[in-house]
Amino acid sequence: MFCRHCGKKLPDDSHFCTYCGKNVEVDDDAAQVGGDAATVDDGTTSDTREPADDGASVAEPLNDGLAATDAAVGRDDAANAGAATDTASASDDAAHADAAAPPAGFTSDAPAASHAPSASHANVSSTKRWIPIAIAVAVVVIAAIGVGVFVQQRAEAERIAQQERAEREREQVERLERLSIAHDVRIGVSANGWDTDDGSTPLPMHVEGVTDAGDSYEEIQFADSDGDGISLLPGTYTIDVAASPFAEYGRMYDYTVDPFTVEVDDDLEEKTLIDLSDEIQIELTYPDNLTEDGIERAREIALNGGYDEADELADKAYERYFDDDDDDDDRTPSSSTSSSGLNTKTYDGDFFEIDLPAAWEINVASGGGDVFARHSIKLEGETILTIDVMVGDEDVSGTITDAGGMEKLGVTSDGNAVIAVRGNGTVAYNSMELIAQTLKTIDID
């Protein structure tokens, strides 16, 4: 059915129009007045009765009156319908959208109802206006969160970077500390009659190399008779002997040793001793080619190292090795007369003192091997007696007059044995008694 007031389509059992609010039931009077009038699709009424004799329809006046009334009522209803529409929900509009459409060809004299925006429409519009704002706020919040996370991550990365820098700086400081710590180096040294505890000067060593810190290094260091005294920073070095040391009585030495390399690691703990005594052995021997320049070089190096005793020992070295034309150390004995009536002279050497017949010549030379010093006594150009100072004590039995002619005369204060050996020539044989008497005058230091 359709509302006779606003023309909206309604359910068949409706009593009131849900759009304009009007009563859609037709009262009896209206039905009676209307007679057989029917509503057509174009909104006009037609009378099915036979026209009157005057050619006019009886229903026309009534319909005209009703139409005018309906038009007036339609205007009021339209206003009321608008008010009702304002209170209807948007969901009701959607539910009745199809039902509200009039059938095709249907027209109504009532003017179209004007609908003001409903409350639901206002709420929806207001909500729609807030959506962009909410989105913008969400974007700002998300951006703020992102910025906060970025700042936090950057702060954490900076903290880690600072820790790493601090760790590197600490490691660098520790390494520099290690590079500044010198370590003692021990080498092997052997030489007869050379003892730094008894007044000998230490062995000068020329050290040259590069430290692990990148600095060039060159210096003279001194090793004592135990091989100690060299101290090196972490690095790599080449070491060789710079000059002979001075032993007691001005004794000096030859040194034939190739330069050797020493590496000091930078990860050694403080005060770590680097013992190379098994790998590096320096053997000093009695000089065969000592020169005055060699003595002066040894004197200068020792004095620069703070060993003032080198000055006196160098003078003794001159007396020992260059008092005559030979490279031997001759002593000029003082003359006297022995109890036997022979003209004698006293030899006062480094290891012993002895009275010799004036005709006997004595020369002192460096030995070799176990011989620390060798004293050759000659008569008429023949060696009639040899007195050797041996390294360490020697167990020798017999006397000079025995076959083979060897006799131990005593031991020096340094623990070296003094051994006499008779010559094998004719002069030595004929001088046997005098040789025996002369050996009795020896006084060993």
C-alpha positions as a printed Julia matrix, in Angstrom:
445×3 Matrix{Float64}:
   0.0     0.0     0.0
   1.05    3.64   -0.39
   0.55    6.58    1.91
  -2.27    8.63    0.57
  -0.63   11.72    1.99
   3.06   11.51    1.0
   2.96    8.67   -1.49
   5.58    6.53    0.28
   5.27    2.8    -0.02
   4.19    1.16    3.22
   3.51   -2.35    4.46
  -0.03   -3.51    3.81
  -0.93   -3.68    7.51
   0.3    -0.13    8.31
  -2.03    2.24   10.14
   0.28    5.24   10.12
   2.84    6.42    7.65
   6.34    5.97    8.99
   7.47    8.92    6.87
   4.85   11.62    7.34
   3.13   10.22   10.42
  -0.4    10.52    8.96
  -3.24    8.03    9.42
  -3.35    5.96    6.31
  -6.7     4.26    7.11
  -9.7     5.52    5.11
 -12.75    6.24    7.33
 -16.2     5.12    6.29
 -17.39    8.6     5.4
 -14.48    9.17    3.17
 -15.0     5.78    1.64
 -18.67    6.52    1.13
 -17.96    9.85   -0.35
 -15.37    8.42   -2.55
 -17.74    5.85   -3.91
 -16.1     3.78   -6.54
 -13.38    6.3    -7.17
  -9.98    4.64   -7.7
  -6.46    6.01   -7.53
  -4.57    5.61  -10.75
  -0.86    5.48  -11.36
  -0.62    9.12  -12.41
  -1.99   10.29   -9.0
  -5.47   11.38  -10.4
  -8.86    9.9    -9.68
 -11.41    8.68  -12.19
 -15.08    8.0   -11.77
 -16.35    4.72  -13.13
 -19.95    5.68  -12.85
 -22.01    6.78  -15.78
 -21.87   10.47  -16.33
 -24.86   12.59  -15.32
 -27.28   13.89  -17.79
 -25.59   17.25  -17.71
 -22.32   15.63  -18.76
 -20.51   16.29  -15.45
 -19.2    13.68  -13.07
 -20.68   13.63   -9.62
 -17.35   12.66   -8.14
 -15.43   15.56   -9.61
 -16.49   18.16   -7.05
 -15.73   15.8    -4.29
 -12.37   14.86   -5.71
 -11.49   18.45   -6.3
 -12.26   19.22   -2.68
 -10.38   16.28   -1.45
  -7.4    17.11   -3.63
  -7.26   20.63   -2.3
  -7.55   19.37    1.23
  -4.92   16.74    0.63
  -2.57   19.34   -0.84
  -2.9    21.49    2.25
  -2.54   18.54    4.51
   0.45   17.39    2.42
   2.26   20.63    3.09
   1.76   20.29    6.82
   2.64   16.66    6.67
   5.81   17.43    4.75
   6.92   19.76    7.5
   6.08   17.18   10.11
   7.76   14.5     8.04
  10.96   16.52    8.0
  10.89   16.75   11.75
  10.27   13.05   12.01
  13.05   12.36    9.6
  15.47   14.32   11.79
  14.8    11.94   14.63
  15.05    8.81   12.49
  18.33    6.97   12.47
  20.53    6.51    9.46
  20.02    2.8     9.74
  16.23    3.22    9.37
  16.76    5.24    6.19
  18.9     2.49    4.81
  16.4    -0.2     5.78
  13.48    1.55    4.09
  15.31    2.91    1.08
  13.79    0.38   -1.3
  10.35    0.47    0.31
  10.21    4.26    0.08
  10.54    4.32   -3.7
   7.13    4.87   -5.29
   6.03    2.55   -8.06
   6.79    3.53  -11.59
   4.45    6.14  -12.91
   3.14    7.16   -9.5
   2.76   10.86   -8.86
   1.5    12.75   -5.9
   0.06   16.21   -5.55
   1.92   16.56   -2.25
   5.13   18.46   -2.59
   8.34   16.52   -2.0
   9.29   16.39    1.66
  12.34   18.39    2.56
  14.61   16.45    4.94
  16.98   18.21    7.33
  20.2    16.3     8.31
  19.45   13.74   10.99
  21.41   13.43   14.26
  23.02   10.23   13.03
  24.07   12.02    9.88
  25.6    14.79   11.98
  27.45   12.26   14.11
  28.77   10.5    11.03
  29.85   13.79    9.49
  31.52   14.82   12.74
  33.26   11.45   12.95
  34.42   11.79    9.37
  35.87   15.23   10.16
  37.87   13.75   13.06
  39.32   10.86   11.02
  42.04   12.96    9.29
  42.88   14.57   12.61
  43.15   11.17   14.26
  45.3     9.92   11.41
  47.53   12.98   11.69
  47.82   12.5    15.45
  48.63    8.83   14.93
  51.27    9.74   12.37
  52.78   12.27   14.78
  52.74    9.74   17.62
  54.3     7.05   15.45
  56.9     9.53   14.2
  57.62   10.58   17.78
  57.98    6.95   18.79
  60.24    6.36   15.79
  62.34    9.39   16.67
  62.55    8.2    20.26
  63.62    4.74   19.18
  66.16    6.25   16.78
  67.54    8.53   19.5
  67.71    5.6    21.9
  69.43    3.39   19.35
  71.85    6.15   18.48
  72.61    6.76   22.15
  73.21    3.03   22.64
  75.46    2.9    19.56
  77.38    5.93   20.85
  77.73    4.3    24.27
  79.08    1.12   22.69
  81.42    3.17   20.49
  82.67    5.04   23.55
  83.27    1.75   25.36
  85.18    0.42   22.36
  87.25    3.61   22.16
  87.94    3.44   25.88
  88.95   -0.22   25.54
  91.26    0.59   22.63
  92.78    3.48   24.57
  93.27    1.25   27.6
  94.92   -1.44   25.5
  97.11    1.21   23.86
  98.15    2.58   27.25
  98.92   -0.93   28.5
 100.93   -1.67   25.37
 102.89    1.57   25.69
 103.59    0.66   29.3
 104.84   -2.77   28.23
 106.95   -1.2    25.49
 108.59    1.03   28.09
 109.62   -1.88   30.34
 113.17   -3.13   29.78
 114.02   -6.8    30.28
 117.36   -8.22   31.39
 119.18  -10.38   28.86
 121.74  -12.99   29.89
 124.38  -14.33   27.49
 127.13  -16.9    27.83
 130.7   -15.59   28.32
 133.9   -17.46   29.13
 137.47  -16.18   29.57
 140.46  -17.3    31.61
 141.45  -14.89   34.38
 138.55  -12.5    33.75
 136.35  -11.96   36.79
 134.39   -8.78   37.27
 133.96   -9.59   40.97
 137.76   -9.33   41.39
 138.29   -5.99   39.66
 138.09   -6.83   35.96
 136.09   -4.48   33.77
 132.96   -5.9    32.07
 132.74   -6.88   28.43
 131.52   -3.97   26.27
 128.74   -4.96   23.83
 127.54   -2.89   20.89
 123.73   -3.05   20.71
 121.82   -1.71   17.71
 118.24   -2.2    16.61
 114.65   -0.93   16.58
 112.23   -1.01   19.49
 108.66   -2.21   19.05
 107.62    1.4    19.68
 109.37    2.27   16.4
 112.42    4.03   17.86
 115.95    3.4    16.62
 118.33    2.21   19.31
 122.14    2.15   19.5
 124.19    1.94   22.66
 127.17    0.28   24.35
 126.11   -2.02   27.17
 128.33   -4.12   29.43
 128.11   -7.78   30.38
 129.82   -9.08   33.5
 131.65  -12.38   33.78
 128.33  -14.12   34.54
 126.83  -12.85   31.27
 124.47  -10.4    32.98
 124.18   -6.66   32.51
 122.37   -6.21   29.19
 118.88   -4.7    29.41
 116.6    -4.19   26.38
 113.17   -2.78   25.63
 110.82   -4.9    23.49
 112.23   -4.91   19.96
 114.76   -6.58   17.67
 118.5    -6.01   18.11
 121.9    -7.0    16.73
 124.65   -7.42   19.34
 128.41   -7.86   18.95
 131.54   -7.33   21.06
 132.8    -3.74   21.0
 136.23   -4.18   22.65
 138.26   -6.32   25.01
 137.67   -6.06   28.72
 140.56   -5.51   31.15
 141.42   -8.27   33.58
 143.74   -7.97   36.54
 147.32   -6.94   35.81
 146.21   -5.39   32.52
 145.44   -8.66   30.77
 143.39   -8.31   27.59
 141.63  -10.68   25.18
 140.83  -11.43   21.59
 137.19  -11.93   20.67
 136.15  -13.72   17.52
 132.37  -13.84   17.56
 129.82  -13.1    14.86
 127.06  -10.6    15.67
 123.93  -12.24   17.01
 120.26  -11.21   17.0
 118.09  -10.83   20.07
 114.3   -10.39   19.95
 112.39   -9.15   22.99
 108.63   -9.73   22.82
 106.24   -7.01   23.96
 103.94   -9.41   25.82
 106.48  -10.35   28.48
 105.61   -9.72   32.09
 107.59   -7.14   33.99
 111.06   -8.2    35.21
 111.14  -11.25   32.95
 114.72  -12.49   32.44
 115.6   -13.51   28.9
 118.23  -16.22   29.37
 120.19  -16.81   26.16
 123.27  -18.27   27.82
 122.72  -21.64   26.11
 122.2   -20.08   22.69
 124.86  -17.36   22.73
 128.39  -18.26   23.82
 131.21  -15.71   23.63
 134.69  -17.11   24.26
 137.52  -14.7    24.94
 141.07  -15.87   24.26
 144.5   -14.48   24.96
 145.48  -11.85   22.39
 147.57  -12.75   19.36
 147.25   -9.46   17.54
 146.73   -6.85   20.24
 147.66   -3.31   19.22
 148.08   -0.07   21.12
 144.97    1.24   19.37
 143.08   -1.76   20.78
 144.17   -0.82   24.29
 143.13    2.78   23.82
 139.76    1.81   22.37
 139.09   -0.51   25.31
 140.18    2.22   27.75
 137.88    4.87   26.19
 134.82    2.62   26.04
 135.27    1.45   29.63
 135.77    4.99   30.95
 132.67    6.22   29.08
 130.75    3.41   30.71
 131.76    4.66   34.15
 134.5     2.11   34.89
 137.29    4.36   36.13
 139.59    1.45   36.99
 140.1     0.98   33.26
 142.58    3.86   33.23
 145.06    2.08   35.49
 144.44   -1.31   33.91
 145.15    0.14   30.45
 148.53    1.4    31.67
 149.3    -2.06   32.98
 148.3    -3.48   29.6
 150.91   -1.27   27.94
 153.56   -2.53   30.36
 152.44   -6.1    29.89
 152.35   -6.22   26.12
 154.57   -3.44   24.78
 157.63   -3.05   27.05
 159.91   -4.67   24.47
 159.95   -5.43   20.79
 157.86   -8.56   21.22
 154.17   -8.73   21.89
 154.98  -10.72   25.03
 154.87   -9.22   28.48
 158.47   -9.2    29.7
 159.3    -8.17   33.2
 162.65   -6.49   33.89
 163.87   -8.25   37.06
 165.98   -6.47   39.65
 169.57   -7.81   40.13
 170.87   -9.43   43.34
 173.29  -12.11   44.52
 171.91  -15.45   45.65
 173.19  -17.48   48.59
 175.0   -19.74   46.12
 177.08  -16.82   44.96
 175.36  -16.6    41.58
 174.32  -13.29   40.17
 170.46  -13.4    40.19
 167.53  -11.22   39.3
 164.02  -11.23   40.69
 161.03  -11.64   38.41
 157.85  -10.15   39.91
 154.94  -11.15   37.71
 151.18  -11.25   37.91
 151.01  -14.7    39.47
 154.3   -15.33   41.22
 157.71  -13.96   42.1
 160.94  -15.91   41.47
 164.72  -15.41   41.6
 166.42  -16.33   38.32
 170.08  -16.52   37.37
 171.04  -13.29   35.61
 171.76  -15.14   32.37
 168.26  -16.57   32.15
 165.63  -14.73   30.08
 161.98  -14.95   30.9
 159.11  -14.02   28.61
 155.41  -14.13   29.38
 152.83  -14.93   26.74
 149.16  -15.71   26.69
 148.36  -19.35   26.69
 145.5   -21.22   25.11
 143.0   -23.82   26.15
 143.62  -24.68   29.78
 146.76  -22.57   29.94
 145.99  -19.15   31.39
 149.49  -17.73   31.06
 152.8   -19.24   29.91
 156.24  -18.15   31.17
 159.12  -19.3    28.95
 162.65  -19.27   30.49
 165.53  -19.47   28.07
 169.3   -19.93   28.36
 171.58  -19.62   25.34
 168.51  -19.48   23.1
 167.1   -22.76   24.37
 163.93  -23.06   26.47
 165.15  -24.8    29.58
 162.03  -24.29   31.71
 158.35  -23.43   31.22
 156.1   -22.29   34.03
 152.38  -22.44   33.16
 149.5   -20.98   35.1
 146.65  -23.4    34.45
 142.92  -22.73   34.65
 141.75  -24.39   37.83
 143.65  -26.74   40.0
 145.67  -29.57   38.46
 146.57  -32.89   40.03
 150.23  -33.37   39.05
 152.53  -35.8    40.83
 156.32  -35.87   40.48
 159.21  -33.43   40.49
 161.19  -31.51   37.91
 164.03  -34.01   38.13
 161.86  -36.99   37.3
 161.67  -38.46   33.85
 159.37  -36.17   31.91
 160.34  -33.36   34.3
 156.93  -31.93   35.49
 156.21  -30.51   38.92
 153.32  -28.66   40.57
 154.65  -25.58   42.32
 151.44  -24.4    44.01
 148.07  -22.68   43.47
 147.37  -18.97   43.0
 144.88  -17.04   45.08
 142.47  -17.37   42.16
 142.67  -21.16   42.36
 144.89  -21.6    39.31
 147.61  -24.24   39.39
 151.26  -23.27   38.72
 153.01  -26.07   36.85
 156.74  -26.26   35.89
 157.85  -28.3    32.87
 161.54  -28.96   32.13
 162.89  -28.45   28.65
 164.13  -31.39   26.52
 167.34  -29.88   25.16
 170.97  -30.4    26.2
 171.23  -27.06   28.04
 168.17  -27.92   30.11
 169.62  -31.32   30.98
 172.97  -29.81   32.03
 171.17  -27.14   34.12
 169.01  -29.58   36.05
 170.36  -28.82   39.55
 170.24  -25.06   39.01
 166.67  -25.35   37.71
 165.65  -27.26   40.86
 167.29  -24.64   43.1
 165.63  -21.77   41.21
 162.12  -23.27   41.52
 162.55  -23.3    45.3
 162.65  -19.48   45.3
 159.21  -19.11   43.77
 156.58  -17.18   45.71
 153.08  -17.66   44.29
 150.53  -14.86   44.63
